[in-house]
Amino acid sequence: MLDWNEELVEWLKPFLDVLGHKARRKMCPLYVAGLIGAGERKSMEPLASRVAIGRYDRLHHFISDGVWDTARVEEELARAADRLVGGTDSVLVIDDTALPKKGEHSVGVAPQYAGVLGKRANCQALVSLTLAKDDVPIAVGLRLFLPQSWASDPERLSAAGVPEVFRAARTKPEIALAEIDRLLATGVRFGTVLADAGYGLSAPFRQGLSARGLTWAVGIPKHQKVYPADVAPVFPQAKRGRPRKNAIPDQLSVPAQAMLEGADWTDLSWRCGTKGPLRARFAAVRIRVADGRPQRIHEKGQQHMPGEEAWLIGEHRPSGEKKYHLATLPAKAKLKTLAATVKARWSCEQAHQQMKQELGLDHFEGRSWTGLHRHALMVMIAYAFLQHRRLSEAEGGKKQRRQPQRATPADPSRRPTRRLRHPRAKADPRKMPKLPYQATTKTDLKLPK
């Protein structure tokens, strides 16, 4: 069996092949090992002092200034994630995560909402994509969002080394759609796209997912307008004037909250938390989303026409909080399936927390676009490797259980070994995957020649 050091380098081979140059092939395993290893700070200087003694400049150059194609390494990460958790029963979770920052020179830093703090703060915001299956998440994309204060300042963008292709102002939903296209081009497999209301309130985002033939489930605000599923177009006859050229709906749209007021609510549990089963009351009805072309409708003025048919799902939590979701799952889907789908987003939050607390995602101290994205890429690779080990250990446990010892009539004292429940990958997803690497010097890691 390979020891930990050998397993890391063996697993990294596809990434090292893409990097090409022998210097980069040495620095990549060191940086990944430093992120996984002991030590509270994972910024460049303390990391180098633990795994690259005397080679700080080389490690810094690899991340901040080295000439290598980040896109090709991102493709290898996507393929690795697909091998581990890809499939039609997987989900792709769209979200964003904030990295609090001081000052104003680090790329993309500005006062903006930081979910980790629950308020507006000086931070960088990264649009994240997480591939997950059976509560096992693997981050496959982190792309910086540029606020208007940055997107409108060419000198600032140039100083931070932002590539020309990323300098145009883009919303977070636009960034997410571009990242989805990148993953689809790589061949990543998933069944449903999930996102919170920050993305779900964007009609172009929802329509963009449908245009790509993707099934999706997204959060929406309570005031999102919807129509009953049986809404139909009509041509009212005016008493005078010219005949109407455009049809209007025979029913008016209402807010999502009002649509569910008379629905049947059911108490459901979708998974087990640290304090027992997580429960809430759910209801769902078929609707048509009011996101079609604008049309004047009677005295209501300009209103959006009915768009795609979907599920409207309501969630009433024990705390009193109310949430609403839209989903394009099949019309025959059961309420429990709908509830489990919209609640599957939590896995990306766990990935964000683990990558920050254990792997130093928010420890990068450089200011450049290239440095930040390469650091984030190495963090995602380290996280994927840990999930690889986690799944391998779980699979090894399953194989051992397939051959239980059996008692024989000749020796009644020998009893069958107890069939213990192996801690599967999805048994306790709140815990960080095992971190076996404890190297303190550059010699602890066996590097390819």
C-alpha positions as CSV (number, residue, x, y, z in Angstrom):
1,M,0.0,0.0,0.0
2,L,1.3,3.5,-0.9
3,D,2.2,5.7,2.0
4,W,0.6,9.2,2.2
5,N,3.4,11.0,0.4
6,E,3.5,8.6,-2.5
7,E,-0.3,8.6,-2.8
8,L,-0.4,12.4,-3.0
9,V,2.1,12.5,-5.8
10,E,0.5,9.6,-7.6
11,W,-2.9,11.3,-7.5
12,L,-1.4,14.5,-8.7
13,K,0.2,13.0,-11.8
14,P,-2.5,14.2,-14.3
15,F,-2.1,17.8,-12.9
16,L,1.7,17.5,-13.0
17,D,1.6,16.3,-16.6
18,V,-0.3,19.5,-17.6
19,L,2.2,21.7,-15.7
20,G,5.0,20.3,-17.8
21,H,8.2,22.1,-16.5
22,K,10.0,20.2,-13.8
23,A,10.2,23.2,-11.5
24,R,6.4,23.5,-11.5
25,R,6.1,19.8,-11.1
26,K,8.0,20.1,-7.9
27,M,6.3,23.2,-6.5
28,C,2.7,22.0,-7.0
29,P,2.9,19.0,-4.7
30,L,4.7,21.1,-2.1
31,Y,2.0,23.8,-2.2
32,V,-0.9,21.3,-2.0
33,A,0.8,19.4,0.9
34,G,1.4,22.7,2.7
35,L,-2.3,23.5,2.5
36,I,-3.3,20.1,3.9
37,G,-0.5,20.0,6.5
38,A,-0.2,21.3,10.0
39,G,0.0,25.0,10.8
40,E,-2.7,27.5,11.3
41,R,-1.7,30.0,8.6
42,K,-1.6,28.9,5.0
43,S,-0.3,32.1,3.5
44,M,2.8,31.9,1.4
45,E,5.6,32.6,4.0
46,P,4.5,30.3,6.8
47,L,3.5,27.6,4.3
48,A,7.0,27.8,2.7
49,S,8.7,27.6,6.1
50,R,7.0,24.2,6.6
51,V,7.3,22.5,3.3
52,A,9.7,24.4,1.1
53,I,12.5,25.6,3.4
54,G,14.9,27.8,1.4
55,R,12.6,27.8,-1.6
56,Y,10.1,30.6,-0.8
57,D,10.9,32.5,-3.9
58,R,10.3,29.5,-6.1
59,L,7.0,28.7,-4.4
60,H,5.9,32.4,-4.6
61,H,6.8,32.5,-8.3
62,F,4.8,29.3,-9.0
63,I,1.6,30.8,-7.6
64,S,1.9,34.5,-8.5
65,D,4.1,34.9,-11.6
66,G,4.8,31.5,-13.2
67,V,3.9,31.0,-16.8
68,W,1.5,28.1,-16.9
69,D,-2.1,27.6,-18.1
70,T,-4.5,27.7,-15.2
71,A,-7.4,26.6,-17.5
72,R,-5.8,23.2,-18.3
73,V,-5.3,22.5,-14.6
74,E,-8.9,23.5,-14.0
75,E,-10.0,20.9,-16.6
76,E,-8.0,18.2,-14.8
77,L,-9.7,19.2,-11.6
78,A,-13.1,18.9,-13.2
79,R,-12.3,15.5,-14.6
80,A,-11.1,14.3,-11.2
81,A,-14.2,15.5,-9.5
82,D,-16.4,13.9,-12.1
83,R,-14.6,10.5,-11.5
84,L,-15.2,10.8,-7.8
85,V,-18.8,12.2,-7.6
86,G,-20.1,12.8,-11.1
87,G,-23.3,11.3,-12.4
88,T,-26.9,11.9,-13.2
89,D,-27.7,11.6,-9.5
90,S,-25.2,14.4,-8.6
91,V,-26.0,18.1,-8.1
92,L,-24.1,21.2,-9.1
93,V,-24.5,23.9,-6.4
94,I,-24.0,27.5,-7.4
95,D,-23.2,29.9,-4.6
96,D,-20.7,32.6,-3.6
97,T,-18.3,32.9,-0.7
98,A,-16.7,36.0,0.7
99,L,-13.0,36.5,1.8
100,P,-12.8,39.4,4.2
101,K,-9.9,41.7,3.4
102,K,-8.4,44.9,4.7
103,G,-7.2,47.8,2.4
104,E,-8.3,48.5,-1.1
105,H,-5.5,47.1,-3.4
106,S,-6.3,43.4,-3.4
107,V,-8.1,42.5,-6.6
108,G,-11.9,42.8,-6.3
109,V,-11.9,43.9,-2.7
110,A,-14.8,46.4,-1.9
111,P,-17.5,46.9,0.6
112,Q,-20.1,44.2,-0.3
113,Y,-22.3,41.7,1.4
114,A,-20.4,38.9,3.1
115,G,-22.5,35.9,4.0
116,V,-19.9,34.6,6.4
117,L,-20.3,37.8,8.4
118,G,-24.0,38.4,7.7
119,K,-23.4,42.0,6.8
120,R,-21.7,44.3,4.3
121,A,-17.9,44.3,4.8
122,N,-14.7,44.9,2.9
123,C,-14.1,41.6,1.1
124,Q,-13.6,39.7,-2.1
125,A,-16.5,37.7,-3.4
126,L,-16.0,34.4,-5.3
127,V,-18.7,32.7,-7.3
128,S,-18.4,29.0,-6.4
129,L,-19.5,25.8,-8.2
130,T,-19.6,22.6,-6.1
131,L,-20.2,19.1,-7.5
132,A,-21.8,16.9,-4.8
133,K,-23.3,13.4,-4.5
134,D,-24.4,11.6,-1.3
135,D,-23.4,14.6,0.8
136,V,-19.8,14.5,-0.6
137,P,-19.0,17.9,-2.1
138,I,-16.0,18.7,-4.3
139,A,-15.4,22.3,-5.3
140,V,-14.9,22.6,-9.1
141,G,-14.9,26.4,-9.6
142,L,-14.1,29.6,-7.8
143,R,-14.2,32.8,-9.9
144,L,-13.8,36.3,-8.6
145,F,-16.7,38.8,-8.9
146,L,-15.6,42.3,-9.8
147,P,-17.8,45.1,-8.2
148,Q,-18.6,48.2,-10.3
149,S,-15.8,50.2,-8.5
150,W,-13.3,47.7,-10.1
151,A,-15.0,47.0,-13.4
152,S,-15.2,50.7,-14.3
153,D,-11.5,51.4,-13.5
154,P,-9.1,50.2,-16.2
155,E,-6.0,51.3,-14.4
156,R,-7.0,49.4,-11.3
157,L,-7.7,46.3,-13.3
158,S,-4.4,46.5,-15.1
159,A,-2.5,47.0,-11.9
160,A,-4.1,43.8,-10.5
161,G,-3.3,41.9,-13.6
162,V,-6.9,41.1,-14.5
163,P,-7.0,39.4,-17.9
164,E,-8.8,41.3,-20.7
165,V,-11.4,38.5,-21.1
166,F,-12.5,39.1,-17.4
167,R,-12.5,42.9,-17.3
168,A,-16.0,43.4,-18.6
169,A,-18.6,44.0,-15.9
170,R,-20.5,40.7,-15.2
171,T,-23.2,39.9,-12.6
172,K,-22.7,36.8,-10.4
173,P,-25.4,34.9,-12.4
174,E,-23.6,35.7,-15.6
175,I,-20.3,34.4,-14.1
176,A,-22.1,31.3,-12.9
177,L,-23.5,30.5,-16.4
178,A,-20.0,31.0,-18.0
179,E,-18.6,28.6,-15.4
180,I,-21.3,26.0,-16.1
181,D,-20.5,26.2,-19.8
182,R,-16.8,25.5,-18.9
183,L,-17.7,22.4,-16.9
184,L,-20.1,21.1,-19.5
185,A,-17.4,21.4,-22.1
186,T,-15.1,19.3,-19.9
187,G,-17.8,16.6,-19.7
188,V,-18.7,17.0,-16.0
189,R,-21.9,15.0,-15.3
190,F,-24.7,16.2,-12.9
191,G,-28.4,15.9,-12.8
192,T,-29.7,19.2,-11.2
193,V,-28.3,22.7,-10.7
194,L,-29.1,24.3,-7.3
195,A,-28.8,27.9,-6.3
196,D,-30.0,30.2,-3.6
197,A,-32.3,33.2,-4.0
198,G,-29.4,35.5,-4.9
199,Y,-29.2,33.6,-8.2
200,G,-32.8,32.3,-8.4
201,L,-34.3,35.8,-8.5
202,S,-32.5,36.4,-11.9
203,A,-34.9,35.5,-14.7
204,P,-32.0,35.4,-17.3
205,F,-30.1,32.9,-15.0
206,R,-33.1,30.6,-14.8
207,Q,-33.8,30.9,-18.5
208,G,-30.1,30.3,-19.2
209,L,-30.2,27.0,-17.3
210,S,-33.3,25.9,-19.2
211,A,-31.8,26.9,-22.5
212,R,-28.9,24.6,-21.8
213,G,-31.3,21.7,-21.2
214,L,-30.5,21.6,-17.4
215,T,-32.9,20.7,-14.6
216,W,-32.7,23.3,-11.8
217,A,-34.0,24.2,-8.3
218,V,-33.4,27.7,-7.0
219,G,-34.5,29.9,-4.2
220,I,-36.7,32.9,-4.9
221,P,-38.0,35.9,-2.9
222,K,-41.5,35.6,-1.5
223,H,-42.7,38.4,-3.9
224,Q,-41.7,36.6,-7.1
225,K,-44.8,36.6,-9.3
226,V,-46.2,33.3,-10.6
227,Y,-49.3,32.2,-12.5
228,P,-51.5,29.1,-11.9
229,A,-50.3,26.2,-14.1
230,D,-53.6,26.2,-16.0
231,V,-53.3,29.8,-17.1
232,A,-54.2,30.3,-20.8
233,P,-53.9,33.1,-23.4
234,V,-57.0,35.0,-24.4
235,F,-57.9,37.8,-26.7
236,P,-60.5,40.0,-25.0
237,Q,-62.8,41.9,-27.3
238,A,-62.7,45.6,-26.8
239,K,-66.0,47.6,-27.1
240,R,-64.2,50.0,-29.4
241,G,-60.9,50.6,-31.1
242,R,-58.7,48.2,-33.0
243,P,-58.7,44.5,-32.2
244,R,-56.0,43.2,-29.8
245,K,-52.9,41.9,-31.5
246,N,-51.3,40.2,-28.5
247,A,-52.9,37.7,-26.1
248,I,-53.0,38.2,-22.4
249,P,-53.3,35.6,-19.6
250,D,-56.8,34.8,-18.5
251,Q,-55.6,34.9,-14.8
252,L,-53.5,37.5,-13.1
253,S,-50.1,36.6,-11.5
254,V,-49.7,36.7,-7.7
255,P,-46.7,36.6,-5.4
256,A,-45.3,33.1,-4.6
257,Q,-46.3,33.5,-0.9
258,A,-49.9,34.1,-1.8
259,M,-50.0,31.2,-4.3
260,L,-49.2,28.8,-1.4
261,E,-51.6,30.2,1.2
262,G,-54.2,27.5,0.5
263,A,-51.8,24.6,-0.1
264,D,-51.6,21.4,1.9
265,W,-48.5,21.5,4.1
266,T,-46.6,18.4,5.2
267,D,-44.0,17.9,7.9
268,L,-40.9,16.3,6.4
269,S,-37.4,15.4,7.5
270,W,-34.6,15.5,4.9
271,R,-31.5,14.5,6.8
272,C,-30.1,14.0,10.3
273,G,-28.3,16.9,12.0
274,T,-26.1,17.1,15.1
275,K,-29.2,17.5,17.3
276,G,-31.4,15.0,15.4
277,P,-33.5,15.0,12.3
278,L,-33.9,18.3,10.5
279,R,-37.5,19.0,9.9
280,A,-39.7,21.6,8.3
281,R,-43.2,21.9,6.7
282,F,-43.3,21.8,2.9
283,A,-45.9,22.4,0.2
284,A,-45.6,22.4,-3.6
285,V,-47.9,23.4,-6.5
286,R,-47.4,23.5,-10.2
287,I,-47.2,27.0,-11.6
288,R,-46.0,29.1,-14.5
289,V,-43.3,31.6,-13.7
290,A,-44.1,35.2,-14.5
291,D,-40.9,35.9,-16.4
292,G,-42.1,36.0,-20.0
293,R,-42.1,39.1,-22.3
294,P,-43.6,42.3,-20.8
295,Q,-47.2,42.9,-21.8
296,R,-49.8,45.5,-20.7
297,I,-52.6,43.7,-18.9
298,H,-55.8,45.7,-18.3
299,E,-55.3,48.3,-15.6
300,K,-52.3,46.5,-14.2
301,G,-50.0,48.1,-16.7
302,Q,-46.9,46.2,-17.9
303,Q,-46.8,42.7,-16.5
304,H,-44.6,39.7,-17.4
305,M,-46.4,37.0,-19.3
306,P,-46.4,33.4,-18.2
307,G,-43.1,31.6,-18.8
308,E,-41.8,28.1,-18.0
309,E,-43.9,25.6,-16.1
310,A,-42.3,24.6,-12.8
311,W,-42.8,23.6,-9.2
312,L,-43.3,26.3,-6.6
313,I,-42.1,24.9,-3.3
314,G,-42.7,26.5,0.1
315,E,-40.7,25.8,3.3
316,H,-41.8,26.8,6.8
317,R,-39.1,26.3,9.3
318,P,-39.7,25.7,13.0
319,S,-38.0,29.0,13.7
320,G,-40.8,30.8,11.8
321,E,-38.6,31.6,8.8
322,K,-40.3,31.0,5.4
323,K,-38.5,30.1,2.2
324,Y,-39.7,29.7,-1.4
325,H,-38.2,27.8,-4.3
326,L,-38.7,27.1,-8.0
327,A,-37.8,23.7,-9.5
328,T,-38.1,22.2,-13.0
329,L,-38.2,18.7,-11.7
330,P,-40.8,16.4,-13.4
331,A,-44.4,17.1,-12.8
332,K,-44.8,13.6,-11.2
333,A,-42.0,14.3,-8.6
334,K,-43.1,13.6,-5.0
335,L,-43.0,16.3,-2.3
336,K,-40.3,14.4,-0.4
337,T,-38.1,14.4,-3.5
338,L,-38.7,18.1,-4.1
339,A,-37.8,18.9,-0.4
340,A,-34.7,16.8,-0.5
341,T,-33.6,18.5,-3.7
342,V,-33.9,22.1,-2.5
343,K,-32.2,21.2,0.8
344,A,-29.2,19.6,-0.9
345,R,-27.5,23.0,-1.3
346,W,-26.0,22.8,2.2
347,S,-23.1,20.6,1.1
348,C,-21.4,23.6,-0.6
349,E,-21.6,25.6,2.6
350,Q,-19.7,22.8,4.3
351,A,-17.1,22.8,1.6
352,H,-16.6,26.5,1.9
353,Q,-16.2,26.3,5.7
354,Q,-13.7,23.4,5.4
355,M,-11.6,25.0,2.7
356,K,-11.3,28.2,4.8
357,Q,-10.8,26.6,8.2
358,E,-8.6,23.7,7.2
359,L,-7.0,24.6,3.9
360,G,-6.5,28.3,4.1
361,L,-8.7,29.5,1.2
362,D,-9.0,32.9,2.8
363,H,-5.3,33.1,3.9
364,F,-3.9,34.4,0.5
365,E,-2.1,37.7,1.0
366,G,-1.3,38.6,-2.6
367,R,-3.1,41.3,-4.5
368,S,-3.1,39.9,-8.1
369,W,-5.9,38.2,-10.0
370,T,-3.6,35.4,-11.1
371,G,-2.2,34.7,-7.6
372,L,-5.7,34.6,-6.0
373,H,-7.1,32.2,-8.6
374,R,-4.1,29.9,-8.5
375,H,-4.2,29.8,-4.7
376,A,-7.9,29.0,-4.9
377,L,-7.2,26.3,-7.5
378,M,-4.6,24.6,-5.3
379,V,-7.1,24.7,-2.4
380,M,-9.7,23.0,-4.5
381,I,-7.2,20.4,-5.7
382,A,-6.2,19.7,-2.0
383,Y,-9.8,19.4,-1.1
384,A,-10.5,17.0,-4.0
385,F,-7.6,14.8,-2.9
386,L,-8.9,14.6,0.7
387,Q,-12.3,13.6,-0.6
388,H,-10.6,10.9,-2.8
389,R,-9.0,9.5,0.4
390,R,-12.3,9.7,2.2
391,L,-14.2,7.8,-0.5
392,S,-11.4,5.3,-0.9
393,E,-11.4,4.5,2.8
394,A,-15.2,4.1,2.7
395,E,-15.0,1.8,-0.3
396,G,-12.3,-0.3,1.5
397,G,-14.6,-0.7,4.4
398,K,-17.4,-2.0,2.2
399,K,-15.0,-4.6,0.6
400,Q,-14.1,-5.9,4.1
401,R,-17.7,-6.3,5.1
402,R,-18.4,-8.4,2.0
403,Q,-16.4,-11.3,3.6
404,P,-17.7,-11.8,7.1
405,Q,-16.3,-14.7,9.2
406,R,-18.8,-17.5,9.7
407,A,-19.1,-19.9,12.6
408,T,-18.8,-23.6,11.9
409,P,-20.6,-26.6,13.6
410,A,-17.2,-28.0,14.6
411,D,-16.4,-25.0,16.7
412,P,-19.6,-23.4,18.2
413,S,-17.5,-20.8,20.2
414,R,-16.6,-19.1,16.9
415,R,-19.3,-16.6,16.1
416,P,-19.7,-14.5,13.0
417,T,-18.0,-11.2,13.3
418,R,-20.4,-8.4,14.1
419,R,-21.5,-6.5,11.0
420,L,-20.5,-3.0,12.0
421,R,-21.9,0.0,10.2
422,H,-19.0,1.4,8.4
423,P,-18.7,5.2,8.5
424,R,-19.7,5.9,4.9
425,A,-18.8,9.1,3.2
426,K,-22.2,10.5,3.8
427,A,-22.6,9.4,7.4
428,D,-21.2,12.6,9.0
429,P,-20.5,15.2,6.3
430,R,-20.0,17.9,9.0
431,K,-16.6,16.5,9.8
432,M,-13.5,17.5,7.7
433,P,-12.1,14.6,5.7
434,K,-9.1,13.0,7.5
435,L,-5.9,15.2,7.2
436,P,-3.1,12.7,7.4
437,Y,-0.3,14.9,6.2
438,Q,1.9,16.3,9.0
439,A,5.2,17.1,7.1
440,T,7.4,19.8,8.6
441,T,10.2,19.9,6.1
442,K,10.7,19.8,2.4
443,T,12.2,16.3,2.7
444,D,9.0,14.7,4.1
445,L,7.3,14.8,0.6
446,K,8.6,12.5,-2.1
447,L,8.6,14.5,-5.3
448,P,8.8,13.3,-8.9
449,K,12.2,13.7,-10.5
